[in-house]
Amino acid sequence: MELLMYVFLFILNIPIYKWIYRRIFDNVDDLKQSVKYSFTPDIISLFRRRFWKDQWGELKLSVFIFCSLGIFVIECVVVAKVVDVIFQ
């Protein structure tokens, strides 16, 4: 039952995830660059003279993930409490 609730909340939140994505990233290429920078070691970015671009890309990706997961977790907690109250 709970797994179904989590999947349902995740699907309902897709428009919210898209809204957050549009506020943080310019386009799909910007997202791809951020993912690429997240997997590139900082020392490599420093030698390529892209250290601050790397840091900015990692920050944008981290903020997107944090916001998306934060909203999902808060909704799961609230819905679980409401379901507990209803079915008691």
Contacts in CASP RR format, 6 or more apart in sequence:
PFRMAT RR
TARGET T0000
AUTHOR 0000-0000-0000
METHOD contacts of the structure
MODEL  1
MELLMYVFLFILNIPIYKWIYRRIFDNVDDLKQSVKYSFTPDIISLFRRR
FWKDQWGELKLSVFIFCSLGIFVIECVVVAKVVDVIFQ
2 80 0 8 1.000
5 76 0 8 1.000
5 79 0 8 1.000
5 80 0 8 1.000
5 83 0 8 1.000
6 76 0 8 1.000
9 72 0 8 1.000
9 75 0 8 1.000
9 76 0 8 1.000
9 79 0 8 1.000
10 72 0 8 1.000
13 68 0 8 1.000
13 71 0 8 1.000
13 72 0 8 1.000
13 75 0 8 1.000
16 68 0 8 1.000
16 71 0 8 1.000
17 68 0 8 1.000
20 64 0 8 1.000
20 67 0 8 1.000
20 68 0 8 1.000
21 31 0 8 1.000
21 64 0 8 1.000
24 60 0 8 1.000
24 63 0 8 1.000
24 64 0 8 1.000
25 31 0 8 1.000
25 34 0 8 1.000
25 60 0 8 1.000
25 64 0 8 1.000
30 60 0 8 1.000
31 61 0 8 1.000
33 57 0 8 1.000
34 57 0 8 1.000
34 58 0 8 1.000
34 60 0 8 1.000
34 61 0 8 1.000
35 61 0 8 1.000
37 45 0 8 1.000
37 50 0 8 1.000
37 53 0 8 1.000
37 54 0 8 1.000
37 57 0 8 1.000
37 58 0 8 1.000
37 61 0 8 1.000
38 57 0 8 1.000
38 58 0 8 1.000
38 61 0 8 1.000
40 54 0 8 1.000
42 51 0 8 1.000
42 54 0 8 1.000
42 55 0 8 1.000
45 51 0 8 1.000
45 53 0 8 1.000
45 54 0 8 1.000
END
